[in-house]
Amino acid sequence: MKILVVDDERKLGILFSRALKNAGYDAKYVETAESALENLSEGFDMVISDIRMPGMNGIELLKKIKSEYPEIVVIMMTAHGTVESAVEAMKAGAYDYLLKPFSTDELILLVKRVSEDLHLRREVEYHRKIERKRFGEIVGESEPMQNIFELIEKVAVSDATVLILGETGTGKELVARGIHNRSPRAKKPFVAINCAAITETLLESELFGYEKGAFTGADKRKPGMFELAEGGTLFLDEIAEMPAPLQAKLLRVLQEKKVYHLGGTTPIPVDVRIIAATNKNLREYVNEQKFREDLYFRLAVFPIELPPLRKRPQDIPILVENFLRKRGFKVNISSEAMEILREYTYPGNVRELENILERAVILSGGKDIFPEHLPDFELDQMEVLSMEPGETTLEELEKKMLISALEKAGGNKSKAARLLGITRRMIYTKLKKYELD
């Protein structure tokens, strides 16, 4: 809370500003209304002004403030506590007023109440602003994201199969959930499975279920995810990694709308909407015969391609604000730090941005975030760009970045660790690994 105190009685003005500083507020004192107007561009949240002052009086100052800076809260002080002056101040937009003489405790109590009220107002305004720029858990005000929101809205009401395309970390599952939550199936289950995370045998049993005794360890009958998602939506993430034999079985389910348990012969009818996603070029996979063409056309009835974060940098400030508030981090981010975040290319997309912010909050000690709390993006990107042809392994890249970080840090291992976003102990482990002692 940044507060400007305006009072022609110098001793009182200094007393009030000191009391506010001692209470933890950022307070500044000026003697005249004219000086106050000259200082308002510094970004004050509150002005506490006397009413009767030589030159421009407090009421005139109040009206000027409300005309030019309507978001600033104004509290009036007066030793002439007439009903008329108080009513005039309130009509002109004053938040409240104090009658002189008053104690500094009274002042601090009122400022605290105003601070809490302002915080509540800003929270409400923040949520209103976010709701205008979000679609469920997806946040964005850029044109590409507004187009995505429009596509989600249109396809959600249908029962069409959706294929979500996009790089890792762009929020494909959030889009799938957004479609489900706005569909007629919203009250039914949303079931998600990562096709790349489990083995072929396990994936088959998870998707289609199995009968007791179907394989070793199958001591009871278990329904598959198609059955668990009955009436709702089944989200198949990383669909490009699905093994060929399972692609054929999935195609059969989509055609017949029936599943067969492993070890079973009885068809089980299923009513499930399919949403699939991949970070691969599925069309190329089809051309290379890594993915069935008939299944591709079944899945790609309504494709949605998510833009990478580097193609929508205007969304970064609102993504930052959303993440910090969602995680309960009561910190601000400096304009310099925000500019650095806007210029970075984010190979890991929104997920990488969130990791960077979480690390920055830790480094800042839960206080405001400045450039020194961010990774050295220039180092990261310059090292990748300076790779020689053939230097493609992760170990070669890691070693090269380690050497560059140490050179940039002048051999200081702690500073090099900070540049790379790793621990000092990890630096020693890497040095030993690459025999760089």
Secondary structure as GFF3:
##gff-version 3
##sequence-region A 1 437
A	DSSP	beta_strand	2	6	.	.	.	ID=ss1
A	DSSP	alpha_helix	10	22	.	.	.	ID=ss2
A	DSSP	beta_strand	26	30	.	.	.	ID=ss3
A	DSSP	alpha_helix	33	39	.	.	.	ID=ss4
A	DSSP	three_ten_helix	40	42	.	.	.	ID=ss5
A	DSSP	beta_strand	46	50	.	.	.	ID=ss6
A	DSSP	alpha_helix	58	68	.	.	.	ID=ss7
A	DSSP	beta_strand	73	78	.	.	.	ID=ss8
A	DSSP	alpha_helix	83	91	.	.	.	ID=ss9
A	DSSP	beta_strand	96	99	.	.	.	ID=ss10
A	DSSP	alpha_helix	104	132	.	.	.	ID=ss11
A	DSSP	beta_strand	134	135	.	.	.	ID=ss12
A	DSSP	beta_strand	138	139	.	.	.	ID=ss13
A	DSSP	alpha_helix	143	156	.	.	.	ID=ss14
A	DSSP	beta_strand	162	165	.	.	.	ID=ss15
A	DSSP	alpha_helix	172	181	.	.	.	ID=ss16
A	DSSP	beta_strand	190	194	.	.	.	ID=ss17
A	DSSP	alpha_helix	200	208	.	.	.	ID=ss18
A	DSSP	beta_strand	209	210	.	.	.	ID=ss19
A	DSSP	beta_strand	222	223	.	.	.	ID=ss20
A	DSSP	alpha_helix	225	228	.	.	.	ID=ss21
A	DSSP	beta_strand	233	237	.	.	.	ID=ss22
A	DSSP	three_ten_helix	239	241	.	.	.	ID=ss23
A	DSSP	alpha_helix	244	256	.	.	.	ID=ss24
A	DSSP	beta_strand	258	259	.	.	.	ID=ss25
A	DSSP	beta_strand	268	269	.	.	.	ID=ss26
A	DSSP	beta_strand	273	278	.	.	.	ID=ss27
A	DSSP	alpha_helix	282	287	.	.	.	ID=ss28
A	DSSP	alpha_helix	293	299	.	.	.	ID=ss29
A	DSSP	beta_strand	302	305	.	.	.	ID=ss30
A	DSSP	three_ten_helix	309	311	.	.	.	ID=ss31
A	DSSP	three_ten_helix	313	315	.	.	.	ID=ss32
A	DSSP	alpha_helix	316	326	.	.	.	ID=ss33
A	DSSP	alpha_helix	335	343	.	.	.	ID=ss34
A	DSSP	alpha_helix	349	364	.	.	.	ID=ss35
A	DSSP	three_ten_helix	371	373	.	.	.	ID=ss36
A	DSSP	alpha_helix	377	385	.	.	.	ID=ss37
A	DSSP	alpha_helix	394	408	.	.	.	ID=ss38
A	DSSP	alpha_helix	413	420	.	.	.	ID=ss39
A	DSSP	alpha_helix	424	433	.	.	.	ID=ss40
###
